[in-house]
Amino acid sequence: MKRRLDAITWGPPVLLFAVAVGFTALTGQFSPAARAVPRLVGLVVLLLCALDLLSRLDAPIGRALAGWLNPAGLTEPHQGVDRALMARQMAATGATIGFVAAFVLLGVLPAVALFGVLALRFGGRLGWRTGLATSAAMTGLVWLLFGRVLGLALFPGLLFGGVW
């Protein structure tokens, strides 16, 4: 299978890799307790992006990784572009980037709450009330488990530094 070198193929993983590099570098400014989880998340995203980028190479390592990570991806592409599928993939990528940005700027709890509401409303096609109630419960459980039971300092975000 011939793999194209274009912005649509390489743009999203390269952009996400760059954001993860910046995010991981920013964690160096936090106290050791506050940076543990964000740094782990950043490093995992970097690893996954690196695997994704390597699997896109038209070389033996790329084909081997693609076959190991996603065997269905090695089949020949279908005729034409499925615009609905492409739109969903772009929305998912945008949601991931938005969640990372909210996490960095707003902190853990607002990012979880915001992502939960939007994902349930637009991704899950649930009503606003159901999305808000479920997101509030989910955010409360994150706070209870990580903030209280495990005693971890929840990242407050760059904009609100310590409010949460």
Residue pairs with C-beta under 8 A, 6 or more apart in sequence:
1 74
1 75
1 76
1 77
2 58
3 9
3 56
3 57
3 58
3 62
9 56
10 53
10 56
12 93
13 49
13 52
13 53
13 56
14 53
15 97
16 45
16 49
16 93
16 96
16 97
17 46
17 49
17 50
17 53
19 97
19 100
19 101
20 42
20 45
20 46
20 49
20 100
21 46
23 38
23 41
23 42
23 45
23 100
23 104
24 39
24 42
24 43
24 46
26 104
26 158
27 35
27 38
27 39
27 42
28 35
29 35
30 38
30 155
31 153
33 152
33 153
34 153
34 155
36 152
37 152
37 155
38 103
38 155
45 100
51 65
51 69
54 61
54 62
54 65
55 62
55 65
55 66
55 69
55 70
55 73
56 62
56 66
63 74
66 73
66 74
67 74
91 122
95 115
95 118
95 119
95 123
98 115
99 111
99 115
102 110
102 111
102 114
102 115
103 111
103 155
103 157
104 157
104 158
105 157
105 158
105 159
106 114
106 157
106 159
106 160
107 154
107 155
107 156
107 157
107 160
107 163
107 164
108 142
108 146
108 154
108 155
108 156
108 157
108 164
109 139
109 142
109 143
109 154
109 164
110 157
110 164
111 157
112 135
112 138
112 139
112 142
113 135
113 136
113 138
113 139
114 135
116 131
116 134
116 135
116 138
116 139
117 128
117 131
117 132
117 135
118 131
120 126
120 130
120 131
120 134
120 135
121 127
121 128
121 131
124 131
126 134
142 154
143 154
146 152
146 154
147 153
147 154
154 164
156 162
156 163
156 164
157 164
